[in-house]
């Protein structure tokens, strides 16, 4: 989840729930467009397959972000 005030919600261009651990949102700001990737990473105790899948999905979202966007 991403918690925001009304101003931020008004500036949101798009959002995408990727899976149960990732959400991506894009905002218009005064200086540049901003992409926020909110994640809930698996713990070290999780199985390797779960961790690998998470990091692959995260990397895919990072690569999907436009180059001129500010990435958070």
BALOBA-1460 file (C-alpha; in Angstrom, 3 decimals):
// residues 72
<rec num="1" residu="x" x="0.000" y="0.000" z="0.000"/>
<rec num="2" residu="x" x="1.002" y="3.585" z="-0.519"/>
<rec num="3" residu="x" x="-0.449" y="6.122" z="1.902"/>
<rec num="4" residu="x" x="-0.655" y="9.674" z="0.575"/>
<rec num="5" residu="x" x="-2.402" y="12.957" z="1.101"/>
<rec num="6" residu="x" x="-4.969" y="14.445" z="-1.289"/>
<rec num="7" residu="x" x="-2.369" y="16.519" z="-3.149"/>
<rec num="8" residu="x" x="-0.224" y="13.456" z="-3.882"/>
<rec num="9" residu="x" x="-3.278" y="11.474" z="-4.945"/>
<rec num="10" residu="x" x="-4.200" y="14.282" z="-7.342"/>
<rec num="11" residu="x" x="-0.703" y="14.213" z="-8.872"/>
<rec num="12" residu="x" x="-0.698" y="10.434" z="-9.398"/>
<rec num="13" residu="x" x="-0.506" y="9.601" z="-13.099"/>
<rec num="14" residu="x" x="-0.784" y="5.814" z="-12.875"/>
<rec num="15" residu="x" x="-0.411" y="2.903" z="-10.500"/>
<rec num="16" residu="x" x="0.040" y="-0.828" z="-10.906"/>
<rec num="17" residu="x" x="-0.306" y="-3.556" z="-8.286"/>
<rec num="18" residu="x" x="2.411" y="-5.935" z="-9.501"/>
<rec num="19" residu="x" x="1.855" y="-8.769" z="-7.030"/>
<rec num="20" residu="x" x="1.222" y="-9.250" z="-3.304"/>
<rec num="21" residu="x" x="4.666" y="-7.782" z="-2.517"/>
<rec num="22" residu="x" x="5.083" y="-4.939" z="-5.056"/>
<rec num="23" residu="x" x="3.160" y="-1.870" z="-6.168"/>
<rec num="24" residu="x" x="4.359" y="0.798" z="-8.577"/>
<rec num="25" residu="x" x="2.983" y="4.343" z="-8.767"/>
<rec num="26" residu="x" x="3.970" y="7.276" z="-10.970"/>
<rec num="27" residu="x" x="3.511" y="10.923" z="-9.993"/>
<rec num="28" residu="x" x="3.751" y="14.305" z="-11.669"/>
<rec num="29" residu="x" x="5.949" y="16.712" z="-9.694"/>
<rec num="30" residu="x" x="7.257" y="20.223" z="-10.242"/>
<rec num="31" residu="x" x="10.676" y="19.121" z="-11.494"/>
<rec num="32" residu="x" x="10.328" y="15.599" z="-12.896"/>
<rec num="33" residu="x" x="8.009" y="12.664" z="-12.989"/>
<rec num="34" residu="x" x="8.557" y="10.345" z="-10.016"/>
<rec num="35" residu="x" x="8.123" y="6.583" z="-9.898"/>
<rec num="36" residu="x" x="7.683" y="4.961" z="-6.487"/>
<rec num="37" residu="x" x="8.092" y="1.204" z="-6.097"/>
<rec num="38" residu="x" x="6.741" y="0.087" z="-2.727"/>
<rec num="39" residu="x" x="7.890" y="-3.383" z="-1.745"/>
<rec num="40" residu="x" x="7.504" y="-5.883" z="1.044"/>
<rec num="41" residu="x" x="10.588" y="-8.078" z="0.732"/>
<rec num="42" residu="x" x="10.699" y="-11.664" z="1.991"/>
<rec num="43" residu="x" x="12.817" y="-12.305" z="5.067"/>
<rec num="44" residu="x" x="16.094" y="-14.206" z="4.996"/>
<rec num="45" residu="x" x="14.238" y="-17.223" z="6.396"/>
<rec num="46" residu="x" x="12.097" y="-17.490" z="3.244"/>
<rec num="47" residu="x" x="12.823" y="-20.157" z="0.670"/>
<rec num="48" residu="x" x="15.314" y="-19.236" z="-2.047"/>
<rec num="49" residu="x" x="12.688" y="-19.598" z="-4.796"/>
<rec num="50" residu="x" x="10.462" y="-17.001" z="-3.110"/>
<rec num="51" residu="x" x="13.362" y="-14.575" z="-2.701"/>
<rec num="52" residu="x" x="14.514" y="-15.108" z="-6.305"/>
<rec num="53" residu="x" x="10.996" y="-14.497" z="-7.655"/>
<rec num="54" residu="x" x="10.694" y="-11.314" z="-5.584"/>
<rec num="55" residu="x" x="13.992" y="-9.854" z="-6.759"/>
<rec num="56" residu="x" x="13.264" y="-10.769" z="-10.391"/>
<rec num="57" residu="x" x="9.904" y="-8.965" z="-10.187"/>
<rec num="58" residu="x" x="11.540" y="-5.958" z="-8.491"/>
<rec num="59" residu="x" x="14.258" y="-5.765" z="-11.150"/>
<rec num="60" residu="x" x="11.615" y="-5.971" z="-13.889"/>
<rec num="61" residu="x" x="9.805" y="-2.978" z="-12.367"/>
<rec num="62" residu="x" x="13.038" y="-1.015" z="-12.029"/>
<rec num="63" residu="x" x="13.876" y="-1.720" z="-15.682"/>
<rec num="64" residu="x" x="10.331" y="-0.713" z="-16.678"/>
<rec num="65" residu="x" x="10.816" y="2.751" z="-15.128"/>
<rec num="66" residu="x" x="11.461" y="5.469" z="-17.675"/>
<rec num="67" residu="x" x="15.053" y="6.771" z="-17.644"/>
<rec num="68" residu="x" x="14.131" y="10.397" z="-17.004"/>
<rec num="69" residu="x" x="11.905" y="9.536" z="-13.989"/>
<rec num="70" residu="x" x="13.116" y="9.962" z="-10.438"/>
<rec num="71" residu="x" x="12.974" y="6.452" z="-8.937"/>
<rec num="72" residu="x" x="12.169" y="5.868" z="-5.277"/>
